[in-house]
């Protein structure tokens, strides 16, 4: 597959997920981020949800069967939720 073909792929499967929390200073709320590894490392995406949205995403990640990332619209697609 050429790099042009890879860059034109609009939907990629999330094959791994890394969660991160970083401190923002004394008395300040921290920030969450999720690094989405797409198609076994072919591409990566980073999302930075609010604390409330991060809670919902964690529940969805635990309940879902598979996940996909729309690289053009930057939308997370969830499949097989219990």
Buried (B, 14 or more C-beta within 10 A) or exposed (E): EEEEEEEEBEBBBBBEEEEEEEEEEEEEEEBBBBEBBBBEEEBBBEBEBEEEEBEEBBEEBEEBEEBBBEBEEEEBBBEEEE
